[in-house]
């Protein structure tokens, strides 16, 4: 990208929440560029100043509060329909948000030549819009993503995981994957983000905590940015945990070892809601809709297994799932139950982008994903255009494990980066050279 006269080259960071600290730790190391931080609160601005006092800070909340929502910005729904908050908002609220981002982009484009934009995985209209505009203008866009192997991440440059920059920082990807496979077989190397809800006490505690968080956001953050005042995620999680006490789940042992063990099944593992992968990785955003289509296309002799996400037990007992779970051909599995025993059944796994699809392929089970998750197209994992296309997996032959480990290992060799962005635990030493290398290539 060529610098426009009188407009300095700039790195733009969407520094929301804990990323205000982590991005500013990284940004301050690029003294030769203007560092621009987009924040949504005074607390985030203070965190940025702590690490990068010379960085330029812009508050989306300040701009939002100066919009009256009276203007109209066309009929384009791109990005808004996938935003879990704006999709339920009023026309005035949507117009204010669109006007806010229009104004922010106008300021940035009049002031800087944006050469790099860094953000979390795209999870809402704001970062969708920024990514789209900066990408169109030739900037490098980087969204950090978690790999299947703990301790390794990668960047994507699009709203899903189709465009992944090559960094060539891992040399032993295949051996690391093989080690990870062995650890998974031993019940180790579990994802760090999974919440363990083994007993009732933790559920009751989290019901209370999430309810209090929802009340706090509703009562105390009425004047905050729309992302910061939303309480729907906390309410949904509390409702799920509470609904878990209703029971009504199938017993894993009775399915795997009982009279159902010789049946044929399609397994759909639920994602945690709300989650970015459900909004931007593919064309299907509503999990109930996916399950209904799978149920409608089941051949005679098949049953549908719905498995709750381990971090969100009780989700299948919510009212919205009753139209599916009331079917006698549906098996409802609790979030606390492991999915591993099911991989020994005559089973096909279909998901939006769950790594259970990857692990099913390792177990010799046909797998399909409904999104542009990074392992779509890996040996044993078929990219599906719609839930109804799952039947293409019925005659799929098992894939040799070595082909899977080779594919994912080479993926890590090309794209993998040690570490991850974590609150108070981000190691930016390697990231500096990676970002510098990517900018040099552009």
N, C-alpha and C positions, 0 to 999 in steps of 0.2 A: 504494500500500500504506500502511495506517495503522500507525503505530508503536504497539506494545503498551507499556502503562505500565511504566516501569522497565526497558525493554529498548531500548537505543540502536539507531538505524539503523546497519547495517553493510554494508560491501562485503567479499565473500568471494572470495579468490583461491586456486585450486588451484596452488600455486607449486612445481611439480615441476621438477627439473633446472635448466636455464638460466632458466626462468621465475621462479625465486626472485629473481633479480636484476631481470629485466625488469618483472615485475608489481609489485615493491616500488618501483621507480622511478616507476611510474605511480601506485600507491596512495598514496604519501606526499604527493601533491599534493591529496588530498581530506581536508584537515584537519578538515572539519566532520563526518566520519563515522568510526566505528570501522573500522579496517582489519584484516581477519582473514586470516591466511595458513595454509593447510593444507599441511604439508610431510611428507616421508617420511624425512628424514635430518637429522643434525646439520649437515652442510654446507649444506643448503638453508636451515635456520634461521639459520645465520651469514650467509648471503647476504642474507636478508631484513633482518636487524638492521643490516647495513651501510648500507642505503638508508632503512629505515623503522624506527628503533629503538623507536618508540612503537607499532608494530603488534602485534596479538595473534597469537601463533603456537601452532598445535596440531600435534602430531606423530602422524600415523596409525600410525607404527611403535610408538610407546609404547602406544597403545590396543590395537593388534593383539597385542602381547606379553602383554597382560593378559587375553586371551580364551583359553579352553581348548578351544573347538571342540566342546563336549559338548552345547550347546543346538541346537535345531532351529527353523528360521524359516519353516516352510511349504514348499510345493512349487513356488513361483514361480521359474521359470528365466529370467525376463526379464533381459536384460543379461548374465547369467552365461554363457549358451550362446554369446554373441558374443565373450566375453573370450578371447583367444588363449592365455592362461595358465590361468585358472580352469577352463576347459572340460575340461582334462586333469588337474585337481587332485583330491585326495581329498575325501570328504565333510567330514572334519574341517577341512581347509584352507578349503573354501568356507564352512563355518559360521563359522569364525573371521573370515573377511573380511566376511561379512554382518553379524556381530555388531559388528565394528569400525566399519562405516559407520553402523549403527543407533546406536551409542554416540556417534559424532561428531555425527550429526544431532541427537541428543537434547541434547547440550551446546550446540550452536549455537542451537537453537530455544528453549532455556531461558534463554539469555544475551543473544541479539540478535534484532532484527527484520532479517532479511536482505533488503536492497532490490536488491542486484546480486550476481551470481555470474559470475566470469570464469575461463575455462579454455582449454586447447588444444582442437583438434577432438576430439570424443568418440572415444576409442580403447580404452577398457577399462571394466570394471564400476564402478570407483570414480567416474569422472566421469560415467558414464551415470546412476548412482544419485543423485549430487548434483544433476545437471541436472534429473532427473525430480522430485525432492522440492522443490527451490527453485522450479521452474516452477509446480508445483501450488500452492505457497504465495504466488504472485504476484510473485516476484522477477523482475527482468530477467536473463536468462541470455545470455551472450555468449561464443561460441567463434570465435576468429579463423580465417579461411579464406583460402587463396591463390586469386586470380583467374587467369584465362587470361593476362592481361597482366602481365608482370613489373613489380614496383614498386607494384602495387595489391592490396589485400586487401578483405575484407568480413567482417561478423560473421553468424553464424547463431545462432538461439536454440533450436534443437532438436538432436537427435542426428544428423540428416542436414543437408540444406540446403533444407528446405522453408520454414522460417520465418526470414526475413531482414529485420532492422530497416532502415528507411529513414533515411538520414542526410543525403542531398542535399549531398554535399561535392565532387562532380565535376561540372564544367559542360561539358566537351568530350569526353564519352565516345565519341561516334560517330567523331569525327576521330581519336581515339587508337586506336580499334579498327582503322580503315582504315590508319593508319600501321603498326600491329602486323602486319596482314595482309601488307602490302608487305614488311616486314622478314622475316617468316616465309618468304615466297617466295624471299628472298635467302639463306635459311639462317641468319638471325640471330634474335635475341630468343628463344633457347632457354630452357627452364625452368632455373632455377638449381640445382635439386635433383638433376638428372641427373648421374650419375657417368660419366665418360668412360673406358671400358675398351678403348681402341684397341689396346693391345699386351699381351703376355703378362706383362711385368714388373709392371704395376699389379695384375693379377689375382693373381699369386703373392704380392705384397706384402700385398694385402688378405686373402687366405686366411690368411696368418700372423697378421695383426693381429686378424682376427675370431676366430680360434681362441684367441689369447691373451686376448682380452676375455672369451670364453666361460669359459675356465679361471679367470680372475680372479673372475668373478661366482660361479662354482660353489664355489670354494675360500675366497674372502675375503669374500663377502657372504652367507654362510649365515644370518646373523642380521639381514639387511636386510629391508625391505618386499618383498613378493612381486614387485612390478614391477622392483625394483632387483636382485634376485638371479637373475632369469630369464636364461637363456643361450640359449634356443631360437632367437631371431632371429639371433644371431651364428653359431650352428651351421648354420642353414639357408642363410645367405648363403655361408659357406665351402663347403658342399657344392655349392651351385649353381656357384660359380666353378670349383671343381675339376671338376665334371661338364662344364663348357664345353669342356674339352680333349678330350672324346670326339668332338666334331664331329658329323657326320651331318646338317648343315643343308642346306637348299636354297640354291642360288646365286640371289641376287636378280635378276641380269641374265638368267639362263636362264629365269626365270619371266616377267619383264616383257617381254623381247624375244624369247624363244624360242617353243617349240611350245605353251607353256601360255598365251601372251599373249591368245589368243582365247577362253579359257574363262570360266566364271562362278565367283565365289568369295564366301565369307563370311570376313571377317577378324576374328579375336578377339585384341585386344592384351592381353597379360597385365599385371596390376598387380604392383608390388613386394609381396612378402610378408615378414612380415605387415604389413598396412596397414589403417588405420581405415575407408577407404571400403568395404572388403570385409566389414566387420563391422556397420556401423550405417547405411550409406546405403541399403541395400536388403535384400531377403529372401534373396539368394543369396550365401553366404559362401565356398563352395568352388569354386575356379576349374576344377578338373578336372570337377566336376559340370556346370558351365555348358558346357564344351567337349564333354562327352559328349552333352548334350542337343542342342547344335547339330549334332553329327555325326549323331545319330540322326534328325534332321529334315531333312537335306540332300536336296533333290530330285535326281533323276538329272541328271547334267551339271554339278553343283556340286562344288567342293572347299573344304575348310576350311583356312584359313591361320591358324596360331598364331604370334604374334609375341612373342618375349620382351621384357620390360621392359629398356630400355637399361642400367639400373642393376643388373640382376640376370641377366647372361648365364649360361647353363647350366641355368636352371630347367627347361626342357623336357627335359633329359637326366636329370632325377631319376626314380627308379623309379615314383613315383606317377603320372607322366604316360604311362607306357608303354602303358596300355590305350587311350589315344587316339592317340598318335603312331605306334603300330604299324600303324594303318590306312593303306592305300595312297591314301586320299582326303584325307589330312592332309598339309599342307606345313608344315614346321618351319623358322621363320626365326630367325636368331641375333639376340641383343640388340643387337649392334654395328651391325647393318644398319639403315638408315633406312627408315621405313615410307612415306615420301613417294612413291617410285616406284610403289608398289602402288595408289595412288589414281588412277592412269591406267587401271587394269583395270576390267572389268565386275564391280564389287565392292560388297558390302554390309558395313558395319562394325557389329559388335555388341560392346558392352563394358559393364562395370559402371558406370564413370563416367570413362573416360579422355578427355582432351581430343582424342585422335585422332578420336573420333566427331564432335566439333565441326569439326575440320579436314577430315574427310571430307565433311561437309555443305558446307563452303566449296568443295570440289572437285567438287560436284555428285553426290556418292555418297550413297545412302540410309544413314541411321545410326540406331541404336537403343541406348538405355542401360537397364540393369537396376537403376537406383537413383534416389534423389531428389537427384542431383547438381544444382547450381544451374542448369545449362543444359538440363536435361530439359524438353522441350516447346518449346524454341527452334525457330524455323523450320528444318526439315531434320533435326531430332533428335526421334525418337519415344520416349516412355517405354514400355518393354515390361514386361508383368506377369510374363513367364517367358521363358526362352531360346527355347522353341518358337514364340513369337509373332513371331520375326524375319521369318517369311515374309510378314507384313503389309507389309514394306518393299520387296518385290520390284517392285511396280508404282508405287512412290512417285516422283513427278516431282522433278527437281532444283529447288532453291530459288535465287532470285536472291541473289547475294552481298550486295547492298545491304540486303536484308531481314534477313540475319544480322547485319551490322554495325550496323544500326539497333537490332535487339533487344538485342544485347550492349552497345552503347553506352548505351542507355537504362537497362539494368541497372546499369552502372557509375555513371551519373548519380544513380541513386536510392540505391545501396548501397555504391559504391566508396569506399575510403579509401586515401590515399597511404601507402606504407610497408608494413612487416610487422613481426611480432615476430621478432627475430633476436638471437642471442647477441651482446651488446655493441653492437648497432646499431639498437635500437628508438627511434624518434622519438615521444615521448609527447605532444608539444605539441598536436597536433591531436586526439589521443585523449581528452584531458581534456574538451575542449568537446563532443565527440561523446557521451561517457558522460554528461556533465551534461545534455545535451539529451534523451537517451533517458530519463533518470530524471525529468526535468521533465514529459515527456509522460505518464509512468505515473501 
